[in-house]
């Protein structure tokens, strides 16, 4: 048991060993009314040794001021932070554990954590009222019929109303949201996780592998400044895209939006060296270029895609230039083949180079038993389940629906230690289900020696099944990017492993290790378990067709000697 003292609140961390892994219970959301505050304090405590590395002196002072406040005031600050927006009506703030608001609010105002804007922002007396309240004041009678969205209604009323309605409630504005966002980003290493992930863990809904944290290149001002900037750019792009979808009603034209997007491109910083920020940069460029394409601005799209040579951006650039029959197409197609492992990219580049397609649907064998659509009418569920029932009843064949879970699950269990190896920058906090660099182009290269060592150990193992069984039982239920525990029970895995030759599995696992993004998609729907072998079948209903990544895996499975086919059901 370990105790931390933050402010006047005493946070106790109960460390429980679960299946040999460390599970941290910060606070029980079912019994502790201040669980959210303890989660907040846990995050700040985890960052406490590095605050000077990623915060300015003034930002550090703000945190110090916040932590000096009484528990109820800090609890109110966290409650408001967890809500949407920065402006709040005081008559809508009710938290039983905090009690009367006046004292908690006054303390927050005194330290600059919130600001009273009741008098300075009269427009909020409209924006923060419900439509029912606005209607009761008679303000909705003059709204033109074409104005429907709440934002448009508010904008119209603020422009058209000479005297804003008085407020019988106070209005406060939360301060320093960006600072807390920065702390959260520093802790999690991404913008999609939040304090809610800690709550789910404490409720027992998620369990994570315990691994050493190593983030030497992450908790630095310059690196986090870049990360925040890329996140902000993506938000701008998202806002422009929303205007594209709804902009005509607000008077925006595609040309206006293209001007905004073009200006963003002129402000775009260069590609960073830090790996996580590099991921953000390449994705940002992709989203900017795709939005330009949707706006019909191909020159602008090319300018965006030129900013990054990541395969996803190179492929989009190549598609535009191919339509123009540009002289650079062959060179760029060869370059794409050098960089990518994505099936659709490979197929596209080979077509541009007039090469025989490695990924072609006609090369995939058809299943030897295929029902007509009307033969499945008496069975229930999705088409895959109907086929399983039909195979059992009409062919006396046992099949299981595993789709993208079976082989990737075997891979995830066999290579558990390699996946969760504590490489620098891979793990930021105890609530990661996968290494941060999982989809980086150098994921395999950074772990090549570890993968090879594990392959060598498994090559010489006379008890591979026992090795798998031990890991499965020790790690069952713990988050792993390749494993869906509900889809791969141990008896099924044992049946599969007893019927698969190790050289075939090794070849598939090598492909997965080198291209993790493709390891969990494209595998056939059904596994048929015969007496001494397995068979994999992709089911396609009427009008459905094989996708490139499905063709790639079906071809690969057949290449290594695992019988795989497509069942095309026609009407």
Secondary structure, DSSP 8 states (H G I E B T S, - for coil): -EEEEETTEEEEEEEEEETTEEEEE---TTT-TTHHHHHHHHHHHHHGGGHHHHS-HHHHHHHHHHHTS-HHHHHHHHHHHHSSSSEEEGGG---TTT--HHHHHHHHHHTTSEEE-TTT-TTHHHHTS-HHHHHHTT-STT--TT--SHHHHHHHHHHH-SS----SS-EEEE--HHHHHHHHHHHHSSSS--HHHHHHHHTTS----------TTTSSHHHHHHHHHHHHHHHHHHHHHHHHHHGGGGT--HHHHHHHHHHHHHH-----SSHHHHHHHHHHHHHHHHHHHHTT-HHHHHHHHTT---HHHHHHHHHHHHHHT-TTHHHHHHHHHHH---HHHHHHHHHHTT---SS-GGGS-B-S----GGGGTTS-SSHHHHHHHHIIIII---EEE-TTSHHHHHHHHHTHHHHT---TTT--STT-SS-TTTTSTTHHHHHHHHHHHHHHHHHT-TTHHHHHHHHHHHHTTS--TT--GGG--HHHHHHHHHHS-HHHHHHHHHHHHH-GGGTTSS--SEEEE-SS-EEEEEEE-TT----HHHHHHHHHHHHTT--EEEEE---
